[in-house]
C-alpha cells in the first residue's frame, strides 16, 4: 500500500489530502519442471535400477512365476471339472439305462455305473461333480443290494457336505432305509430324526410316518402316537395322514383298559317266585 498527497482548494484554505493506493498481491505461478529436471529424474531411476538390478529382476521373476502358476492351476482345475462332468454323464446314463426286460444288461450297466462313480471320486474329489456323484454312488450300491457300501457312501456325504441342506435330508433318509435293511433299527431312528430336524429337508411327513412305525416296532406306543399326531396336525393334506389316523385309532384302542373279569361275568339267575329259596 502507498500514499500520495493531493492538494485541494476549498474556499480560502488549501487542503492536503493523502490518496491511498492498493496493490493486489498475486501468487507466483509455479513453473513446470523443465527438460533438465525430467532428465535428472530418469537418470536417478536408471541409477536405482542399475544398482538394484538383481533385486528388481528377482521381484519381476517372482511375479511372473506366480502368474504362471495361477494360470496353470486355473487351467488344470477347468480340465479336471470337464473330465469329472464327462464321467458323471457316462455313469448316470448307465445307471438310468437299465432295461427291465434285459436283467443281465441292466445288472451290467449298474456295475459299470458304480465303477465310473468311484473313478470320478478317486480322481477328481474336489470337483463340483463329486458331490452329486457320491450321492448317486450310494443309490447305485443300494440298488445293487450292497448296503454296507451304500451306508458308507451316504455317511461320507453327510460328513463332507453338511451345508447342502436340501440334499442332506434326502441322503439321511436313504441312509435310514439302508440301515433298516441291515436290521439297525436304532441307527435308522437316529438318521430319520436328524433328517427331520435339519432345515430344508423335504418329505418330513413321510419321515414322521416312518418314525411312528419304528416306534411301534420297538413297542413304544406313546412315541408312535406322538409321531402320528404330529403328522396329522402339521401335514393334514399328506398322503400318509390317512394311514397315520388309522394307526392312531388302533393304538388308542389298545391303550384302553381291559374290562375286569367280575364285570364281564354273567350274573347268576335270580330264584323263581314261590320256590321257597
MORACOR-V476858 format. One record per residue. N is the residue number from 1. RES is the residue in one letter. SS is DSSP state (2 for helix, 1 for strand, 0 for the rest). Layout:
n & res & ss
N & RES & SS
N & RES & SS
This chain:
n & res & ss
1 & X & 0
2 & X & 1
3 & X & 1
4 & X & 1
5 & X & 1
6 & X & 1
7 & X & 1
8 & X & 1
9 & X & 1
10 & X & 1
11 & X & 0
12 & X & 0
13 & X & 1
14 & X & 1
15 & X & 1
16 & X & 1
17 & X & 1
18 & X & 1
19 & X & 1
20 & X & 1
21 & X & 1
22 & X & 0
23 & X & 0
24 & X & 0
25 & X & 0
26 & X & 0
27 & X & 0
28 & X & 0
29 & X & 0
30 & X & 0
31 & X & 0
32 & X & 0
33 & X & 0
34 & X & 0
35 & X & 2
36 & X & 2
37 & X & 2
38 & X & 2
39 & X & 2
40 & X & 2
41 & X & 2
42 & X & 2
43 & X & 2
44 & X & 2
45 & X & 2
46 & X & 2
47 & X & 2
48 & X & 2
49 & X & 2
50 & X & 2
51 & X & 2
52 & X & 0
53 & X & 2
54 & X & 2
55 & X & 2
56 & X & 2
57 & X & 2
58 & X & 2
59 & X & 2
60 & X & 2
61 & X & 2
62 & X & 2
63 & X & 2
64 & X & 2
65 & X & 2
66 & X & 2
67 & X & 2
68 & X & 2
69 & X & 2
70 & X & 2
71 & X & 2
72 & X & 2
73 & X & 2
74 & X & 2
75 & X & 2
76 & X & 2
77 & X & 2
78 & X & 2
79 & X & 2
80 & X & 2
81 & X & 2
82 & X & 2
83 & X & 2
84 & X & 2
85 & X & 2
86 & X & 2
87 & X & 2
88 & X & 2
89 & X & 2
90 & X & 2
91 & X & 2
92 & X & 2
93 & X & 2
94 & X & 2
95 & X & 2
96 & X & 2
97 & X & 0
98 & X & 0
99 & X & 0
100 & X & 0
101 & X & 0
102 & X & 0
103 & X & 2
104 & X & 2
105 & X & 2
106 & X & 2
107 & X & 2
108 & X & 2
109 & X & 2
110 & X & 2
111 & X & 2
112 & X & 2
113 & X & 2
114 & X & 2
115 & X & 2
116 & X & 2
117 & X & 2
118 & X & 2
119 & X & 2
120 & X & 2
121 & X & 2
122 & X & 2
123 & X & 2
124 & X & 0
125 & X & 0
126 & X & 0
127 & X & 0
128 & X & 0
129 & X & 2
130 & X & 2
131 & X & 2
132 & X & 2
133 & X & 2
134 & X & 2
135 & X & 2
136 & X & 2
137 & X & 2
138 & X & 2
139 & X & 2
140 & X & 2
141 & X & 2
142 & X & 2
143 & X & 2
144 & X & 0
145 & X & 0
146 & X & 0
147 & X & 2
148 & X & 2
149 & X & 2
150 & X & 2
151 & X & 2
152 & X & 2
153 & X & 2
154 & X & 2
155 & X & 2
156 & X & 2
157 & X & 2
158 & X & 2
159 & X & 2
160 & X & 2
161 & X & 0
162 & X & 0
163 & X & 0
164 & X & 0
165 & X & 2
166 & X & 2
167 & X & 2
168 & X & 2
169 & X & 2
170 & X & 2
171 & X & 2
172 & X & 2
173 & X & 2
174 & X & 2
175 & X & 2
176 & X & 2
177 & X & 2
178 & X & 2
179 & X & 2
180 & X & 2
181 & X & 2
182 & X & 0
183 & X & 0
184 & X & 0
185 & X & 2
186 & X & 2
187 & X & 2
188 & X & 2
189 & X & 2
190 & X & 2
191 & X & 2
192 & X & 2
193 & X & 2
194 & X & 2
195 & X & 2
196 & X & 2
197 & X & 2
198 & X & 0
199 & X & 0
200 & X & 0
201 & X & 0
202 & X & 0
203 & X & 0
204 & X & 2
205 & X & 2
206 & X & 2
207 & X & 2
208 & X & 2
209 & X & 2
210 & X & 2
211 & X & 2
212 & X & 2
213 & X & 2
214 & X & 2
215 & X & 2
216 & X & 2
217 & X & 2
218 & X & 0
219 & X & 0
220 & X & 0
221 & X & 2
222 & X & 2
223 & X & 2
224 & X & 2
225 & X & 2
226 & X & 2
227 & X & 2
228 & X & 2
229 & X & 2
230 & X & 2
231 & X & 2
232 & X & 2
233 & X & 2
234 & X & 2
235 & X & 0
236 & X & 0
237 & X & 0
238 & X & 0
239 & X & 0
240 & X & 0
241 & X & 2
242 & X & 2
243 & X & 2
244 & X & 2
245 & X & 2
246 & X & 2
247 & X & 2
248 & X & 2
249 & X & 2
250 & X & 2
251 & X & 2
252 & X & 2
253 & X & 2
254 & X & 2
255 & X & 2
256 & X & 0
257 & X & 0
258 & X & 0
259 & X & 0
260 & X & 0
261 & X & 2
262 & X & 2
263 & X & 2
264 & X & 2
265 & X & 0
266 & X & 0
267 & X & 0
268 & X & 0
269 & X & 0
270 & X & 0
271 & X & 0
272 & X & 0
273 & X & 0
274 & X & 0
275 & X & 0
276 & X & 0
277 & X & 0
